[in-house]
Amino acid sequence: MVEAGIARGLNVIDAFSAATGNRTLNRAHKKELATQKSARRKYRARLESFRFGAVAGGGIAIAGGTVAIVSSNPALWFITIGGAVISLMSIRRWRRLGPEPVGRGSVAPATPLPRGAIGRDCVKRYLAVRTQVVNMSSSVSVLHPAAGKELVNADTQAAVALNALCDRLLVLHQLAASLPATAAAASATSAAQVVASRLVLGCDSYDKLLAAAAELLASPDLTGMVNLQPAADSLIAYSHGLMRASDL
């Protein structure tokens, strides 16, 4: 009973430490969500403005033309022409507006595993290296926007697949803990080891991307992206392979 209480207390401490340590990823995730929300709001406001101009201008043109014909007042044709012009300009801007902006899909941090879970150290390593990639992307973007964008894109695409591995490790740990000394627990333990090995490979790819970004920052020629591009492509390809796998 004492050991169980201590374990629960340590897990609470770990959860608090994880929440504190993941502030960078949470902050970046919330900032991206706010940016996407603002962009969508501005887009929809412009869209509604153009729609209103097209409809209102058309209505003015039709009403003005009708009254001008009935009353035979030439001055009313100016109102008709003005309404038609407003409607045509609004329709033209509406067509040029394009589709609604799509965000880059920021991904929230994965949930850390409790003590004793298989793959716990792998998840901690993944969270640490991803935090460094997110931090470095800001510095890279200032000096080389294209490279910073590539760094963020690689993280966004890879984090979805690697977060899924972290979630699977948590589910497998809970299964093994809830059914100790059973065949299900043994299968869960074996599966967790396989999943953890895949997460290690993903962390290795993140490490290579982080090293490439550091090398790019140290390079006197920031126009050269030969160091960053292959590492980003490799991480993206690995994450896509995980997502396409039948057992993920």
ABEGO torsion letter per residue (X at the ends): XAAAAAAAAAAAAAAAAAAAAAAAAAAAAAAAAAAAAAAAAAAAAAAAAAAAAAAAAAAAAAAAAAAAAAAGBAAAAAAAAAAAAAAAAAAAAAAAAEBBBBBAGBBBBBBBBBBGBBGAAAAAAAAAAAAAAAAAAAAAAAABAAAAAAAAAAAAAAAAAAAAAAAAAAAAAAAAAABBGBAAAAAAAAAAAAAAAAAAAAAAAAAAAAAAAAAAAABABAABAAAAAAAAAAAAAAAAAAAABAAX
